[in-house]
Amino acid sequence: MKILVAVDGSEISVRAAKYAGALARKLAKPAKIFLVAVESAPFPGVVSRIGKEAMDAIHAENHERMLAPARKALARSKADVREVPVVGEPAEAILAAAGDNKAELVVMGSHGRGSVKGLLLGSVSSKVIAQAELPVTIIR
């Protein structure tokens, strides 16, 4: 089974990664887990002001911050874990990564770093649920 886990470095995305790892352990065949970290695209003109190399370094640093906690949570997992850093609109990028990697399940937190505390379901989660053509598991 191919499981895509959307991560942003938040505690709830680490719980999503742990859930995917636990699910993978219960499967008869080894699973592949794709950790997808989506960094929003910079505002227009930012790249021309700071340069492409500087922007790439910022994206790499932010992707590492998002992926490191989930990587640690899955360190003992027997699943084949792959990291997918992406720049773009979060919901669209998650769905595109799911399609590109032929994921059979998306696991993600109910809200992430960008959500207002107390919201029941974040906007990215809502968009993914509304547009996905595959099962989506939301972790709270």
C-alpha positions as CSV (number, residue, x, y, z in Angstrom):
1,M,0.0,0.0,0.0
2,K,1.2,3.5,-0.8
3,I,0.3,6.0,1.9
4,L,0.8,9.7,1.5
5,V,1.2,11.7,4.7
6,A,1.0,15.5,4.6
7,V,3.4,17.0,7.1
8,D,4.1,20.6,8.2
9,G,6.2,20.1,11.4
10,S,3.2,20.5,13.7
11,E,2.4,18.0,16.5
12,I,-0.7,16.9,14.7
13,S,1.2,16.1,11.5
14,V,3.6,14.0,13.6
15,R,0.5,12.2,14.9
16,A,-0.6,11.6,11.3
17,A,2.9,10.1,10.5
18,K,2.7,7.9,13.6
19,Y,-0.8,6.7,12.5
20,A,0.5,5.9,9.0
21,G,3.4,4.0,10.5
22,A,1.1,2.0,12.8
23,L,-1.2,1.2,9.8
24,A,1.8,0.1,7.7
25,R,2.9,-2.3,10.4
26,K,-0.5,-4.0,10.3
27,L,-0.4,-4.6,6.6
28,A,0.6,-8.0,5.2
29,K,2.8,-6.4,2.5
30,P,5.4,-3.7,3.2
31,A,4.0,-0.3,2.7
32,K,5.5,2.8,1.1
33,I,5.0,6.1,3.0
34,F,5.4,9.4,1.2
35,L,6.0,12.3,3.5
36,V,4.9,15.4,1.6
37,A,6.0,18.8,2.9
38,V,4.5,21.7,1.1
39,E,6.1,25.1,1.3
40,S,4.0,28.0,-0.1
41,A,5.3,29.8,-3.1
42,P,6.9,33.1,-2.4
43,F,5.1,36.4,-3.2
44,P,5.7,37.7,-6.7
45,G,9.0,39.6,-6.9
46,V,10.7,37.9,-3.9
47,V,12.9,35.6,-6.0
48,S,14.1,38.5,-8.2
49,R,15.0,40.5,-5.0
50,I,16.8,37.8,-3.1
51,G,17.9,35.5,-5.9
52,K,17.0,32.0,-6.8
53,E,19.8,30.4,-4.7
54,A,18.7,32.2,-1.6
55,M,15.1,31.2,-2.2
56,D,16.1,27.6,-2.7
57,A,18.0,27.7,0.6
58,I,15.0,29.1,2.4
59,H,12.7,26.4,0.9
60,A,15.2,23.6,1.8
61,E,15.4,24.9,5.4
62,N,11.7,25.1,5.7
63,H,11.2,21.6,4.2
64,E,13.7,20.2,6.7
65,R,11.9,21.8,9.6
66,M,8.6,20.2,8.3
67,L,10.0,16.8,7.6
68,A,12.4,16.2,10.5
69,P,9.7,15.5,13.2
70,A,7.8,13.0,11.0
71,R,11.1,11.4,9.9
72,K,12.0,10.9,13.6
73,A,8.5,9.5,14.3
74,L,8.9,6.9,11.5
75,A,12.6,6.1,12.2
76,R,11.7,2.6,13.5
77,S,9.1,1.9,10.9
78,K,9.6,-1.0,8.6
79,A,7.9,0.9,5.8
80,D,9.8,2.4,2.9
81,V,9.7,6.1,3.8
82,R,10.3,8.6,1.1
83,E,10.3,12.4,1.4
84,V,8.6,14.7,-1.1
85,P,9.4,18.4,-0.6
86,V,7.1,20.6,-2.8
87,V,6.6,24.3,-3.4
88,G,3.1,25.4,-4.2
89,E,-0.5,25.8,-3.0
90,P,-0.8,23.1,-0.2
91,A,-4.0,21.3,-1.1
92,E,-3.2,21.2,-4.8
93,A,0.3,20.1,-4.1
94,I,-0.8,17.3,-1.8
95,L,-3.3,16.0,-4.3
96,A,-0.7,16.2,-7.2
97,A,1.8,14.3,-5.1
98,A,-0.8,11.7,-4.3
99,G,-1.4,11.2,-8.0
100,D,2.3,11.3,-9.0
101,N,3.2,8.7,-6.4
102,K,0.0,6.6,-7.0
103,A,-1.0,6.9,-3.4
104,E,-3.9,4.7,-2.2
105,L,-4.5,6.7,1.0
106,V,-3.9,10.3,2.2
107,V,-3.3,10.8,5.9
108,M,-3.2,14.3,7.3
109,G,-3.9,16.3,10.4
110,S,-7.2,18.1,10.8
111,H,-5.3,21.4,10.9
112,G,-1.7,22.5,10.7
113,R,0.5,25.4,11.6
114,G,-1.5,27.8,9.4
115,S,-4.8,27.2,11.0
116,V,-6.4,29.2,13.7
117,K,-6.4,27.3,17.0
118,G,-9.8,25.7,17.8
119,L,-11.0,25.2,14.2
120,L,-12.5,21.8,13.7
121,L,-11.1,21.3,10.2
122,G,-8.5,23.4,8.5
123,S,-8.9,24.8,5.0
124,V,-6.2,22.6,3.5
125,S,-7.8,19.5,5.0
126,S,-11.2,20.6,3.7
127,K,-9.9,21.2,0.2
128,V,-8.1,17.8,0.1
129,I,-11.3,16.0,1.3
130,A,-13.5,17.8,-1.3
131,Q,-11.2,17.2,-4.2
132,A,-9.6,13.8,-3.5
133,E,-10.4,10.8,-5.6
134,L,-8.9,8.5,-3.0
135,P,-9.6,7.8,0.7
136,V,-8.5,10.5,3.1
137,T,-7.9,9.9,6.8
138,I,-8.0,13.0,9.0
139,I,-6.1,12.8,12.3
140,R,-7.1,15.0,15.3
